[in-house]
Amino acid sequence: MEKDFLSQLNIVGNCRKYGLPVWQCPQFLFLVMGLVIILTSVISYLVGARYIAQPETVVLIVLVLAVFLFIVGFIITRSFEKLAEASRMKSEFINIVSHQMRSPLTNIKWTFEVLSSKDFHVPREKEEEYFVNVQENIGRMVELIDDLLVVSKIEQGTFPLVKKEIELSSIIEELISRYKVFAEASNIKLNFYLGEKTTKVFSDPSLLKLVMENLIDNAVRYTPGPGKIDIHLTKKENSLLFRIQDSGVGIPESEQKYIFQKFYRAENALKRRTRGSGLGLYVCKSAIEKLGGKIWFQSKENKGTTFYFTIPI
Amino acid sequence: MKKILFIEDEAALQKAFSEVLRRADYKVISALDGEIALRLAKSEKPDLILLDLILPKKHGFEVLKELKEDPELKEIPVIVLTNLEKMEEVEKALALGAKTYLVKTRYNIEEILEKVKQILSQ
């Protein structure tokens, strides 16, 4: 009991536990509120004693102090609302994640049931197909968990940024050589136009790779062949500008404002491909902002989409 | 031999459960998206429909609604077989006329097969 009370007093520690900066933390703000109330009472008394002959001045000063108290009170209520909102978002997050996990889990569960059941005896030569399916679905779950870990690390601010000097164009070339096979299989031309001699930036290569991988992957998936995807890399003031333009299905105008939201997937994206975590673009935005850049897009349904991002040199 | 239309976009699930149904002596017609499902329902007139909800091209709820609006198809019993399990989704499916609502991960294949047999024998 005594220990509980003492641990309550460790305000900074408690705020850190909530993942909030001290000035947004209800416990700290309450303490401030208490001090402010004591201070305003003392000031009111002093003012009252000093200006006893001028009641208008006393009323005015007390009024100003009351307004001040009101503002502090408002900030405290807001910080509680933020905590409640964060908790609501967390439950929603868990809801969606558990749903996303279910599809591959069902796949694995059913496959094993068929494989292990005596009634549905699976012939030897067909067994391999079932195993490949289990393997694919485990891959899907691993991919989802990886995405989630990145998201959670970025959100908590614990994603370790390892900045070093990198040649951005060579990362792009590496990714292109990986995606070219998939693109060509669907009759999509994947081109890279380099506008500068040198594309050196001081940034985190693994985060940048993650972002560009997501953007290229999306472009390939949502472009029906025959089509083309052009990637441009140019300098713009003190930044490098990456641009990827596809001739794909585009993003419906009514949904454009949501696409960077966590777990959001556009209606026509669902029609083309029901799998997908809905985390890709959210990860891109969080990562680019963390690296000090900006990300945006232009899109027209059935014409195509262009994503842009900048990264400071 | 009774005919079952199995609407499921995950090819692996489609294959595994179709195999199970075939071994139980049913004729299985497979549909991988909502539009094909409706077309096959019209041309094949199955005795029972197994319907997933998150489907390409046409959502399962829309498929269910159109099935129940078609005078020739509305009597066919529909089992919703999905991984969505919010109360409002269950209620919506039942209100639209689904016979029953099964959450995939909560049932074994054998239990689902039992349900299919039970509904077909009614």
Interface residues (C-beta under 8 A of the other chain):
Chain A: H99 R102 S103 L105 T106 N107 K109 W110 T111 E113 V114 S117 D119 F120 V122 E129 Y130 N133 E136 N137 L270 K271 R272 R273 T274
Chain B: D9 E10 A12 L13 K15 A16 F17 E19 V20 R23 I54 L55 P56 K57 N83 L84 K104 T105 N108 I109 E110
